[in-house]
Every structure is written in C-alpha cells, then in structure tokens.
Amino acid sequence: MAMDQSRRAFLKRSAALGVAGAAAPFVTNLAAIGEAAASTAADYKALVCVFLYGGNDYGNTLPPYDQASYNLYNAARPGLAHVRSTLDATVLTPTAALAGGRQYALAPTMASLLPIFDAGRMAVVLNVGTLAQPTTKAQYTSRSVPLPPKLFSHNDQQSYWQSSSPEGANSGWGGRIGDLFQSGNGTATLTCINASGNAVFLSGRTAVQYAVSTSGPIPLLGNSSSLFGSQLAASSIRTLMGGAGTGLLGMEHGRISQRSLDLFSQVNSALAGAPAANFNLFPASNSLADQLKIVARLISVSQELGAKRQVFFVSLGGFDTHDGLLTQHPTLVGLVADAMRAFYDTTVALNIADKVTTFTASDFGRTLQSNDDGSDHGWGSMHFVAGGAVNGKRFYGTPPAIGNNTPDDVGQGRLLPSISVDQYASTLASWFGVSASDMRTVLPNIGNYNQSTWNLGFV
C-alpha cells in the first residue's frame, strides 16, 4: 500500500514537471492512465484547436465594413486599416443581420473561408477572451472582481486560454475533456494528440498528450534498425529502454518507453491505410496545413485505432505584430484560412464533416490603435468555428463599439471580453459530450456564469 501511494505521489509530481519536448511524445505528463472515465460514446467526434501564437490582431482579421463602423476603424488606425474597397469581395452576410446595420468582412487573404461561412458551416464568435467571471468596465477599472493574472502577458494568457490558470499549470481544458473520454477509446493515449509539439491545453489530470510529426508518429531512436552499424546494439537498447528498471523513475521510464515503441507500430500501421498522397487538398508551403493534414489522416483511421473521442492541437506562430502588420499579418491569416478550408473540405470528402469541429484560439487580441506600423497586446478578440455540425452563417455575441476608451474597451481599443473562454469552451465541450455535471471539472470557472450561458449555440 505504501509503495502504491509513493508511486502515485511520484507520478503526480513528475507530471507537473513537464520536462520533455516533442521528440518524446509521452513524457510531458507521466500521470498514470486507467482511472475510469466519466463519459462514454458510441459515435465519433473530434475537436481541433487552431492556436495562433503571439496574439492575433482582431481589427485586420475581421474588419468592420458598414460605412459608419469602417470610418471609426480607419480613424483608429490610419495607415493600417484595410482599404474598404478591398473588403467588398469578403463581406459576410449572416442569416440574421446584426443590429444597427453593423457589418464585418474577412481579411482579403481569408477569402477561402467565405464559402464555408455562406454554406452555414462556419460561425464567427465576437469578442472572446480570458475572464475569471463576468466583468464590467467599471469592475475592471476599480479592480473589484478577480481578473485573469498578468493580463497582456504572452505566456500567462496563452496558459490561461488553454488551462484557466497562469503559466505553470499542469492541465488544460482539452486534456481534462480527454480525462472523461479516454477509457472509451481503444488506446487511451490516442485521445489527446498534438501535431505541433507540446501545449498545456492537451495535458489532462490523467490523460497524456501524444505528439506526432507532420509525417506521422515520432519514433524513438529514429526507428533505426541499427545503432552505430549494429542491429544487435539497436535491439539491445530497445530492450533496455522498455525494461522494468529499478526504482520509481526507472520503472516509469521503462513503461513509457515501451508504450512509445508499441504505439509507433500501431499508429504507423494504421496510417499506411491513409497515405498522404490521398490527402491532396492541402496547400504546400503551409506549416499549419501540414499539421492539419496529419490530423485529417489520423481521424480517417480513428476506427482502426478504436477511437471514439479525440482532441487535437495545431498551431501557427508569428502573430505578435508590434510592427510590420500590413506586410506580415495578411500572409499569416491567409495561411490560417487556406489550411482550415483544406481541412474542412477534406472532412467533407471523408464524409465526417459533422463529426469534426475546428476552432481558433490565441493569446489575446491586440489594440485597435496603431503602434507605429503595428499593434500592441490587447485582450478580447474574434474567433472562427468551422465544421459540419456548426450552426454557421451567424455571428455570436455583441459587436463591440469601435474606438479608444469606449464602453467596450479598456483603452487603445483593447476589448474587454463579452464572451469568456469558459463559455466558448463549454459550448464546444457540450457538443463533444461533456455533461453539465462534469463541466465544472473541465472548466473550473464556468460556475461563475449563469448556466443558461454555458452553451452559446454555435455548435
């Protein structure tokens, strides 16, 4: 009994360390697998988080288009605003018009997403951001309610978005969703899959994140058949790596190494039935598209892998546009749009579009006011949700007032979020199958919101 308690304590401490990178798929979280899941599923569903590292500029991603709003937008960032005529081809026409004649357009380089919106399979969620509870501007100004720690800090807001905790968190809401469903999958470790390295979003309290490269599973020792020219040496080191070892660390290292060796063969074999050449809709020279391509391939073999519920994470960096906004940002959001469009079209071709929901996330939005030829760190931002189950061709949330120090911003066009990440996440989690009774486990702050707002209805 004492040994079991010591092992559990060791595993818990080890999981918090997160000492390994993408080259070792499992050691980012050494928590044991095997606790009973709270939920089961008979069908298949996948959530795919597209994280935009650096803080995406909301003003030039979803620029205002109606003349009155455009005038305010253009005045707030002279020299950085899109020319209005370049937005004519990407104006969004929702099923339900926005109040006051408000209109938005996609950035011109995001035109590839327009057909998905028009088909009712993409929704725009307005002014989403990190909050601890519903917060008014007066409460923010007086600091009379709890606020997310270290606002406008990259690392802390990335962590708060992904985990509801500042930097140093050891589990994220994607991983905590995985905790509930992993025992219903044929291989629990294939519940939370990261195609871009390591992120707290996919670390659960018991679920671990499985890292893959854009070509497939990451092999130990490069999956080489020989070591220093010797097949015996390669075989021997694999035996040692997968051996029981001595002591808690040795035993756990051996268990994880053997799991890696076993899973490489399992996943690689399954992917052989989904060759990359068959997934030809994805554009070249687009790292996000490459990540979404391997996600699509893995989803296509989910039945072979025995998976019923999976959470994926992909990402793109470069969004910290303090300068060069006009030159850098159009390219970045163009990469996002083209990758998401190819991924959605692939799910349609695979006849699984209604089983896969993709959503964007980012550290924070940015200031509407310019900072020389860029924008500074902000707070709330605009996000996209796409998939066959999405109630699209609609805006969710209230269009914020445009300008500096409006009732909807805290200065320089930094939006005070009107929709929390918790509400955004709980809507996605609800579609995925998380029950209302389990929602507080996944999202610790969700109880601070009226339960009628836990599901915003966009999926």
Secondary structure, 3 states (H helix, E strand, C coil): CHHHHHHHHHHHHHHHHCCCCCCCCCCCCCCCCCCCCCCCCCCCEEEEEEEECCCCCHHHHCCECCHHHHHHHHHHCCCCCCCHHHHHHHECCCCCCCHHHCCEECCHHHHHHHHHHHCCCEEEEEEEECCCCCCCHHHHHHCCCCCCCCCCCHHHHHHHHHHCCCCCCCCCHHHHHHHHHHHHCCCHHHCEEECCCCCHHHCCCCCCEEEEECCEECCHHHHCCCECCEHHHHHHHHHHHCCCCCHHHHHHHHHHHHHHHHHHHHHHHHHCCCCHHHCCCCCCCCHHHHHHHHHHHHHHCCCCCCCCEEEEEEEECCCCCCCCHHHHHHHHHHHHHHHHHHHHHHHHHCCCHHHEEEEEEECCCEEEEEECCEEEECCCEEEEEEECCCCCCEEECCCCCCCCCCCCECCCCCECCCEEHHHHHHHHHHHHCCCHHHHHHHCCCHHHCCHHHCCCCCC
